[in-house]
């Protein structure tokens, strides 16, 4: 069985406007994907305007 590594990425929206920039999240996910990470779960927290993404890859 292959060992796994996990990473949590949190992308926060702007506090005053509550807006969220999906391009920032996309850039972060593409950067992590280049290092072998893939998304296994995500959730949106509307109270804090942030998305939390769980990433996984085979242990290095």
C-alpha positions, 0 to 999 in steps of 0.5 A: 500500500502506498503512503499518502501525504495531505495538504490543506489549502485555504483561499480567503475572500476579501473581508470588507466586500466578501468577494472571492477571486476564483483565479487565485484558487485556480492558480494555487491548485495548478501550482500544487498539481504540478507538484503531484497534488490532487483535490480530494475534497473541498468546502465553502465557508460562507460566514468567512468567505473562504474555500478550504481544499484538501489535497493528496499525493503519494508520499515523497 
